[in-house]
């Protein structure tokens, strides 16, 4: 499926730029209605899903490096958005 696109790299680049622009526009519109604390974790989750789905459809093996990067992204979102624990007092 992907091999047919390889002969048209300019078309792929233009499509990627258009998709990036559309994604940015939709994200900006979503921020009008959804709180950032909800929108940002969803954006990260969709990015991870895209990486894994592209690897699957392109027939590429998902490397340990890719999985580690995805895990770090998820961990960073969890650290940022989970409720903070109460401070420990001596």
C-alpha positions in Angstrom: 0.0 0.0 0.0 2.7 2.5 0.9 5.0 1.4 -2.0 2.8 3.1 -4.5 3.3 6.5 -2.8 7.1 6.2 -2.7 7.3 7.2 -6.4 5.7 10.5 -5.6 7.7 12.0 -2.7 6.6 15.6 -3.4 2.9 14.6 -3.2 3.6 12.9 0.1 5.3 16.0 1.5 2.5 18.3 0.4 -0.1 15.9 1.9 1.9 15.8 5.2 2.1 19.6 5.3 -1.6 19.9 4.6 -2.5 17.3 7.3 -0.3 19.1 9.8 -2.0 22.4 9.0 -5.4 20.9 9.3 -4.5 19.2 12.5 -3.2 22.5 14.0 -6.4 24.2 13.0 -8.7 21.6 14.5 -6.6 21.6 17.7 -6.9 25.4 18.0 -10.7 25.1 17.5 -10.9 22.3 20.0 -9.1 24.5 22.6 -12.0 26.9 22.4 -14.4 24.2 23.8 -12.1 21.8 25.7 -9.8 22.5 28.6 -6.1 22.2 27.8 -5.8 19.6 30.6 -8.0 17.4 28.5 -6.9 18.3 25.0 -3.2 17.9 25.5 -3.2 14.3 26.8 -5.6 13.4 24.0 -3.2 14.9 21.4 -0.3 12.9 22.8 -2.4 9.7 22.8 -3.4 10.2 19.2 0.3 10.8 18.2 1.3 7.6 19.8 -1.5 5.8 18.1 -0.5 7.2 14.8 3.1 6.1 15.2 2.1 2.6 16.0 -0.6 2.3 13.3 1.8 3.7 10.6 4.4 1.0 11.6 1.7 -1.6 11.3 0.4 -0.5 8.0 3.8 0.1 6.5 4.9 -3.3 7.5 7.7 -2.0 9.7 8.6 -3.6 13.0 8.1 -1.3 16.0 11.5 -0.9 17.5 12.3 -0.9 21.2 13.4 2.7 20.8 9.9 3.7 19.5 8.2 1.8 22.3 10.4 3.5 24.9 9.7 6.9 23.4 5.9 6.2 23.5 6.2 5.1 27.1 8.2 8.3 28.0 5.5 10.4 26.4 2.8 8.6 28.3 4.7 8.9 31.6 5.3 12.6 31.1 1.6 13.3 30.5 0.7 11.2 33.6 3.2 13.2 35.7 1.9 16.5 34.5 -1.8 15.8 34.8 -2.3 13.3 37.6 -3.4 15.0 40.9 -0.5 15.9 43.1 -0.1 13.9 46.3 -0.3 15.8 49.6 3.1 16.9 50.8 4.6 14.8 53.6 5.2 16.7 56.8 7.7 15.5 59.4 
